[in-house]
Amino acid sequence: MAKKKTQPDNLQELESALTRTEQFIEDNQRLISYVVGGIILVVVAFLGFNKFYLQPKEKDAQSQMFMAEMYFEKDSFNLALNGDGNYFGFLDIIDSYGITKSANLANYYTGICYLRLGQFEDAIDYLNDFKSEDLLLAPVSEGAKGDAYLELGDPDKALNHYKKAYTMNDNEFTTPIYMQKAASLLESQDELEKALELYKKIKADYPNSAEGRVVDKFIARVELNLGN
């Protein structure tokens, strides 16, 4: 008997809920139409902005940045930064195309340029503005900040960035590089046990890397200093 009574009750509750929903829609029809229309306008505006403004801007930025990248590859860092009078430099790209992916990448290049030119604080500023999840560029950017802080006489911050760089994306290229830098810095601070741990990890996990092929001499040196 209880089961037979429950089913009609449930149907009545469902019908009541549907009625309340219909009444709400009827009472708020104008408001709902405004909200839906607003959402549609936002979507259309976004798609239009992306297609008719951002994409052409991105294409233009890429064509302008090509020569700056060429100068960067040739270690002509001043020309890469400031342009040659015909093509923009990375600083121009950042100023003129700030919301594009190219401008974001230009922050990375600018930071590296300033690092190579010995302008370490500027290097850190621009590298901090670079946002990326790229498997190589992201750890290289962090490692470059470490290099800059080390040059500025702040080994603790340098070590933090080296650690972040080698733990960010495990790969055969960047991970052993920044492990090596961190280990060397730890060794210089007489943190020999921690340095030895990193050197041995390079040997075990990345034996075919450039760092892995020469790490035995660093292990031997630390073990000698530890009296092992």
C-alpha contacts under 8 A as a table, 3 or more apart, distances in Angstrom:
res1	aa1	res2	aa2	distance
1	M	4	K	5.26
1	M	5	K	6.37
2	A	5	K	5.19
2	A	6	T	6.24
3	K	6	T	5.16
3	K	7	Q	6.71
4	K	7	Q	5.85
4	K	8	P	7.44
5	K	8	P	5.96
5	K	9	D	6.56
6	T	9	D	5.09
6	T	10	N	6.15
7	Q	10	N	5.15
7	Q	11	L	6.29
8	P	11	L	4.97
8	P	12	Q	6.09
9	D	12	Q	5.09
9	D	13	E	6.25
10	N	13	E	5.08
10	N	14	L	6.17
11	L	14	L	5.06
11	L	15	E	6.08
12	Q	15	E	5.08
12	Q	16	S	6.02
13	E	16	S	5.00
13	E	17	A	6.13
14	L	17	A	5.09
14	L	18	L	6.17
15	E	18	L	5.09
15	E	19	T	6.09
16	S	19	T	5.05
16	S	20	R	6.23
17	A	20	R	5.14
17	A	21	T	6.17
18	L	21	T	5.04
18	L	22	E	6.11
19	T	22	E	5.12
19	T	23	Q	6.08
20	R	23	Q	5.01
20	R	24	F	6.08
21	T	24	F	5.06
21	T	25	I	6.24
22	E	25	I	5.15
22	E	26	E	6.11
23	Q	26	E	5.01
23	Q	27	D	6.00
24	F	27	D	5.12
24	F	28	N	5.97
25	I	28	N	5.17
25	I	29	Q	5.38
25	I	32	I	7.57
26	E	29	Q	5.24
28	N	31	L	5.30
28	N	32	I	6.09
29	Q	32	I	5.17
29	Q	33	S	6.11
30	R	33	S	5.14
30	R	34	Y	6.28
31	L	34	Y	5.11
31	L	35	V	6.29
32	I	35	V	5.09
32	I	36	V	6.13
33	S	36	V	5.19
33	S	37	G	5.88
34	Y	37	G	5.05
34	Y	38	G	5.94
35	V	38	G	5.02
35	V	39	I	6.26
36	V	39	I	5.16
36	V	40	I	6.27
37	G	40	I	5.10
37	G	41	L	6.17
38	G	41	L	5.07
38	G	42	V	6.21
39	I	42	V	5.14
39	I	43	V	6.27
40	I	43	V	5.18
40	I	44	V	6.11
41	L	44	V	5.11
41	L	45	A	5.92
42	V	45	A	5.08
42	V	46	F	6.07
43	V	46	F	5.13
43	V	47	L	6.19
44	V	47	L	5.19
44	V	48	G	6.01
45	A	48	G	5.08
45	A	49	F	5.94
46	F	49	F	5.07
46	F	50	N	6.08
47	L	50	N	5.14
47	L	51	K	6.07
48	G	51	K	5.18
48	G	52	F	5.68
48	G	53	Y	7.55
49	F	52	F	5.56
49	F	53	Y	5.19
49	F	54	L	6.24
50	N	53	Y	5.74
50	N	54	L	4.72
50	N	55	Q	5.93
51	K	54	L	6.27
51	K	55	Q	5.52
51	K	56	P	7.55
52	F	55	Q	6.56
52	F	56	P	6.62
53	Y	56	P	5.70
53	Y	57	K	6.06
54	L	57	K	4.97
54	L	58	E	5.99
54	L	100	T	7.17
55	Q	58	E	5.02
55	Q	59	K	6.21
56	P	59	K	5.07
56	P	60	D	6.15
57	K	60	D	5.16
57	K	61	A	6.10
57	K	97	Y	6.94
57	K	100	T	7.28
58	E	61	A	5.05
58	E	62	Q	6.19
58	E	97	Y	7.60
58	E	100	T	5.72
58	E	101	K	7.08
58	E	102	S	6.71
59	K	62	Q	5.21
59	K	63	S	6.41
60	D	63	S	5.24
60	D	64	Q	6.21
61	A	64	Q	5.08
61	A	65	M	6.01
61	A	93	I	6.58
61	A	97	Y	6.45
61	A	100	T	7.80
61	A	102	S	6.17
61	A	103	A	7.60
62	Q	65	M	5.14
62	Q	66	F	6.26
62	Q	102	S	6.25
63	S	66	F	5.51
64	Q	67	M	6.81
64	Q	68	A	7.76
64	Q	87	Y	5.93
64	Q	88	F	5.78
64	Q	93	I	7.57
65	M	68	A	5.15
65	M	69	E	6.27
65	M	87	Y	7.56
65	M	88	F	6.48
65	M	89	G	6.83
65	M	90	F	6.84
65	M	93	I	6.91
65	M	102	S	7.72
66	F	69	E	5.28
66	F	70	M	6.43
67	M	70	M	4.88
67	M	71	Y	6.29
67	M	80	A	7.69
67	M	87	Y	6.52
67	M	88	F	7.73
67	M	89	G	7.89
68	A	71	Y	5.12
68	A	72	F	6.16
68	A	79	L	7.07
68	A	80	A	4.38
68	A	81	L	7.13
68	A	83	G	6.58
68	A	87	Y	7.50
68	A	88	F	6.88
68	A	89	G	5.28
68	A	90	F	6.37
69	E	72	F	4.90
69	E	73	E	6.23
69	E	80	A	6.68
70	M	73	E	5.17
70	M	74	K	6.46
70	M	80	A	7.75
71	Y	74	K	5.05
71	Y	75	D	6.28
71	Y	76	S	5.01
71	Y	77	F	6.69
71	Y	79	L	6.34
71	Y	80	A	5.09
72	F	75	D	5.02
72	F	76	S	5.65
72	F	77	F	5.69
72	F	80	A	5.42
72	F	109	Y	7.87
72	F	113	C	7.65
73	E	76	S	7.55
76	S	79	L	5.64
76	S	80	A	6.15
77	F	80	A	4.84
77	F	81	L	6.05
77	F	113	C	5.47
77	F	114	Y	7.94
77	F	116	R	7.79
77	F	117	L	7.44
78	N	81	L	5.11
78	N	82	N	6.02
78	N	83	G	7.77
78	N	113	C	7.82
79	L	82	N	5.21
79	L	83	G	4.90
79	L	84	D	5.89
79	L	89	G	6.66
80	A	83	G	5.73
80	A	89	G	5.13
80	A	90	F	6.22
80	A	113	C	7.82
81	L	89	G	4.62
81	L	90	F	4.84
81	L	91	L	5.62
81	L	92	D	7.96
81	L	110	T	6.40
81	L	113	C	7.21
82	N	88	F	6.81
82	N	89	G	4.32
82	N	90	F	6.61
82	N	91	L	6.19
82	N	92	D	7.00
83	G	86	N	7.23
83	G	87	Y	5.56
83	G	88	F	4.58
83	G	89	G	3.72
83	G	90	F	7.41
83	G	92	D	7.77
84	D	87	Y	5.84
84	D	88	F	7.07
84	D	89	G	7.40
85	G	88	F	7.30
88	F	91	L	7.78
88	F	92	D	5.51
88	F	93	I	6.44
89	G	92	D	5.31
89	G	93	I	6.40
90	F	93	I	4.98
90	F	94	I	6.30
90	F	103	A	7.81
90	F	106	A	5.24
90	F	107	N	7.50
90	F	109	Y	7.14
90	F	110	T	6.18
91	L	94	I	5.19
91	L	95	D	6.31
91	L	106	A	7.39
91	L	110	T	7.10
92	D	95	D	5.07
92	D	96	S	5.91
93	I	96	S	5.26
93	I	97	Y	5.48
93	I	98	G	7.25
93	I	102	S	7.50
93	I	103	A	5.62
93	I	106	A	6.76
94	I	97	Y	5.57
94	I	98	G	5.01
94	I	103	A	4.65
94	I	104	N	7.34
94	I	106	A	6.36
94	I	107	N	7.04
95	D	98	G	5.76
97	Y	100	T	5.71
97	Y	102	S	7.49
97	Y	103	A	5.69
98	G	103	A	5.30
98	G	104	N	7.35
99	I	103	A	6.72
99	I	104	N	7.65
100	T	103	A	5.30
100	T	104	N	6.58
101	K	104	N	5.04
101	K	105	L	6.25
102	S	105	L	5.04
102	S	106	A	6.04
103	A	106	A	4.81
103	A	107	N	6.46
104	N	107	N	5.27
104	N	108	Y	7.07
104	N	129	D	7.46
104	N	130	F	5.59
104	N	131	K	6.85
105	L	108	Y	5.20
105	L	109	Y	6.52
105	L	130	F	6.69
106	A	109	Y	4.99
106	A	110	T	5.88
107	N	110	T	5.08
107	N	111	G	6.10
107	N	126	Y	5.18
107	N	127	L	6.14
107	N	129	D	6.26
107	N	130	F	5.33
108	Y	111	G	5.18
108	Y	112	I	6.36
108	Y	126	Y	6.62
108	Y	127	L	5.42
108	Y	129	D	7.90
108	Y	130	F	5.53
108	Y	141	S	6.96
109	Y	112	I	5.18
109	Y	113	C	6.10
110	T	113	C	5.00
110	T	114	Y	6.19
110	T	123	A	7.09
110	T	126	Y	6.43
110	T	127	L	7.74
111	G	114	Y	5.26
111	G	115	L	6.18
111	G	122	D	6.91
111	G	123	A	4.01
111	G	124	I	6.46
111	G	125	D	7.33
111	G	126	Y	4.90
111	G	127	L	5.02
112	I	115	L	4.93
112	I	116	R	6.22
112	I	123	A	6.36
112	I	127	L	7.74
112	I	144	A	7.15
113	C	116	R	5.19
113	C	117	L	6.18
113	C	123	A	7.40
114	Y	117	L	4.87
114	Y	118	G	6.10
114	Y	119	Q	4.99
114	Y	120	F	6.42
114	Y	122	D	6.30
114	Y	123	A	4.90
115	L	118	G	5.22
115	L	119	Q	5.74
115	L	120	F	5.35
115	L	122	D	7.92
115	L	123	A	5.25
115	L	144	A	7.62
115	L	148	A	6.48
116	R	119	Q	7.65
119	Q	122	D	5.65
119	Q	123	A	6.25
120	F	123	A	4.88
120	F	124	I	6.33
120	F	148	A	5.08
120	F	149	Y	7.40
120	F	151	E	7.24
120	F	152	L	6.98
121	E	124	I	5.20
121	E	125	D	6.33
121	E	148	A	7.31
122	D	125	D	5.08
122	D	126	Y	6.35
123	A	126	Y	5.50
123	A	127	L	6.08
123	A	145	K	7.48
123	A	148	A	7.06
124	I	127	L	5.09
124	I	128	N	5.98
124	I	145	K	5.66
124	I	148	A	6.76
125	D	128	N	5.26
125	D	129	D	6.61
126	Y	129	D	5.06
126	Y	130	F	6.59
127	L	130	F	5.14
127	L	141	S	6.30
127	L	142	E	7.92
127	L	145	K	7.03
128	N	131	K	7.62
131	K	138	A	7.76
132	S	137	L	7.27
132	S	138	A	5.65
133	E	137	L	7.73
133	E	138	A	5.75
134	D	137	L	5.38
134	D	138	A	5.42
135	L	138	A	6.22
135	L	139	P	7.19
135	L	169	N	5.97
136	L	139	P	5.81
136	L	140	V	6.20
136	L	169	N	7.75
136	L	174	T	6.86
137	L	140	V	5.03
137	L	141	S	5.94
138	A	141	S	5.23
138	A	142	E	6.48
138	A	165	A	7.70
138	A	168	M	7.86
139	P	142	E	5.03
139	P	143	G	6.03
139	P	164	K	7.44
139	P	165	A	4.32
139	P	166	Y	6.84
139	P	168	M	6.20
139	P	169	N	7.01
139	P	174	T	6.86
140	V	143	G	4.96
140	V	144	A	6.01
140	V	165	A	6.77
140	V	174	T	6.94
141	S	144	A	5.09
141	S	145	K	6.41
141	S	165	A	7.89
142	E	145	K	5.16
142	E	146	G	6.45
142	E	161	H	5.50
142	E	162	Y	6.83
142	E	164	K	6.78
142	E	165	A	5.26
143	G	146	G	4.91
143	G	147	D	6.37
143	G	161	H	5.89
143	G	162	Y	5.21
143	G	164	K	7.90
143	G	165	A	5.43
143	G	178	Y	6.60
144	A	147	D	4.95
144	A	148	A	6.23
145	K	148	A	5.01
145	K	149	Y	6.15
145	K	158	A	7.04
145	K	161	H	6.48
146	G	149	Y	5.19
146	G	150	L	6.09
146	G	157	K	6.78
146	G	158	A	3.85
146	G	159	L	6.51
146	G	160	N	7.39
146	G	161	H	4.91
146	G	162	Y	5.67
147	D	150	L	5.11
147	D	151	E	6.28
147	D	158	A	6.39
148	A	151	E	5.14
148	A	152	L	6.28
148	A	158	A	7.48
149	Y	152	L	4.89
149	Y	153	G	6.36
149	Y	154	D	5.27
149	Y	155	P	6.66
149	Y	157	K	6.27
149	Y	158	A	5.07
150	L	153	G	5.17
150	L	154	D	5.31
150	L	155	P	5.10
150	L	157	K	7.69
150	L	158	A	5.27
151	E	154	D	7.47
154	D	157	K	5.73
154	D	158	A	6.32
155	P	158	A	4.78
155	P	159	L	5.97
155	P	185	L	7.52
156	D	159	L	5.15
156	D	160	N	6.33
157	K	160	N	5.03
157	K	161	H	6.34
158	A	161	H	5.30
158	A	162	Y	6.23
159	L	162	Y	5.01
159	L	163	K	6.11
159	L	182	A	5.82
159	L	185	L	7.17
160	N	163	K	5.17
160	N	164	K	6.21
161	H	164	K	4.94
161	H	165	A	5.99
162	Y	165	A	4.96
162	Y	166	Y	6.29
162	Y	178	Y	5.43
162	Y	179	M	7.14
162	Y	181	K	6.93
162	Y	182	A	5.74
163	K	166	Y	5.36
163	K	167	T	6.13
163	K	178	Y	7.21
163	K	179	M	7.27
163	K	182	A	6.80
164	K	167	T	5.31
164	K	168	M	5.77
165	A	168	M	5.37
165	A	169	N	7.63
165	A	174	T	7.73
165	A	175	T	7.15
165	A	178	Y	6.38
166	Y	169	N	6.83
166	Y	170	D	6.93
166	Y	174	T	6.76
166	Y	175	T	4.39
166	Y	176	P	7.10
166	Y	177	I	7.76
166	Y	178	Y	5.37
166	Y	179	M	5.96
167	T	170	D	6.40
167	T	175	T	7.15
169	N	175	T	7.30
170	D	174	T	7.85
170	D	175	T	5.84
171	N	174	T	6.26
171	N	175	T	5.63
172	E	175	T	6.16
172	E	176	P	6.72
172	E	206	Y	6.43
172	E	209	S	6.47
173	F	176	P	6.58
173	F	177	I	6.93
173	F	209	S	7.12
174	T	177	I	5.17
174	T	178	Y	6.41
175	T	178	Y	5.61
175	T	179	M	6.13
176	P	179	M	4.88
176	P	180	Q	5.92
176	P	202	I	5.99
176	P	206	Y	6.70
176	P	209	S	7.18
176	P	211	E	6.27
176	P	212	G	7.46
177	I	180	Q	5.24
177	I	181	K	6.41
177	I	211	E	6.67
178	Y	181	K	4.84
178	Y	182	A	5.98
179	M	182	A	5.10
179	M	183	A	5.98
179	M	198	L	6.33
179	M	199	Y	7.62
179	M	202	I	7.21
180	Q	183	A	5.08
180	Q	184	S	6.03
180	Q	198	L	7.41
180	Q	199	Y	6.91
180	Q	202	I	7.69
180	Q	211	E	6.95
181	K	184	S	5.17
181	K	185	L	6.18
182	A	185	L	5.12
182	A	186	L	6.11
182	A	195	A	7.62
182	A	198	L	7.99
183	A	186	L	5.03
183	A	187	E	6.05
183	A	194	K	7.32
183	A	195	A	4.37
183	A	196	L	7.30
183	A	198	L	5.81
183	A	199	Y	6.52
184	S	187	E	5.04
184	S	188	S	6.28
184	S	195	A	6.82
185	L	188	S	5.08
185	L	189	Q	6.41
186	L	189	Q	5.04
186	L	190	D	6.38
186	L	191	E	5.02
186	L	192	L	6.74
186	L	194	K	6.84
186	L	195	A	5.39
187	E	190	D	5.05
187	E	191	E	5.40
187	E	192	L	5.25
187	E	194	K	8.00
187	E	195	A	5.47
187	E	222	V	7.72
188	S	191	E	7.44
189	Q	192	L	7.97
191	E	194	K	5.63
191	E	195	A	6.17
192	L	195	A	4.95
192	L	196	L	5.95
192	L	222	V	6.36
192	L	226	L	7.20
193	E	196	L	5.11
193	E	197	E	6.22
194	K	197	E	5.10
194	K	198	L	6.51
195	A	198	L	5.30
195	A	199	Y	6.24
195	A	222	V	7.82
196	L	199	Y	5.03
196	L	200	K	6.07
196	L	219	I	6.16
196	L	222	V	6.39
196	L	223	E	7.55
197	E	200	K	5.28
197	E	201	K	6.21
198	L	201	K	4.96
198	L	202	I	6.26
199	Y	202	I	5.17
199	Y	203	K	6.40
199	Y	215	V	6.39
199	Y	218	F	7.10
199	Y	219	I	6.15
200	K	203	K	4.97
200	K	204	A	6.10
200	K	215	V	7.94
200	K	219	I	6.98
201	K	204	A	5.03
201	K	205	D	5.75
201	K	206	Y	7.65
202	I	205	D	5.41
202	I	206	Y	5.13
202	I	207	P	6.66
202	I	211	E	7.24
202	I	212	G	5.60
202	I	215	V	7.30
203	K	206	Y	5.79
203	K	207	P	4.99
203	K	212	G	5.09
203	K	213	R	7.75
203	K	215	V	6.42
203	K	216	D	7.49
204	A	207	P	6.15
206	Y	209	S	5.53
206	Y	211	E	7.85
206	Y	212	G	5.55
207	P	211	E	7.76
207	P	212	G	4.29
207	P	213	R	5.99
208	N	212	G	5.82
208	N	213	R	6.22
209	S	212	G	4.93
209	S	213	R	6.28
210	A	213	R	5.41
210	A	214	V	6.96
211	E	214	V	5.59
211	E	215	V	5.89
212	G	215	V	5.20
212	G	216	D	7.90
213	R	216	D	7.57
214	V	217	K	6.37
214	V	218	F	7.73
215	V	218	F	5.29
215	V	219	I	6.33
216	D	219	I	5.04
216	D	220	A	6.11
217	K	220	A	5.08
217	K	221	R	6.15
218	F	221	R	5.04
218	F	222	V	6.22
219	I	222	V	5.32
219	I	223	E	6.05
220	A	223	E	5.14
220	A	224	L	6.04
221	R	224	L	5.13
221	R	225	N	6.32
222	V	225	N	5.07
222	V	226	L	6.11
223	E	226	L	4.95
223	E	227	G	6.10
223	E	228	N	5.08
224	L	227	G	5.03
224	L	228	N	5.88
225	N	228	N	7.67
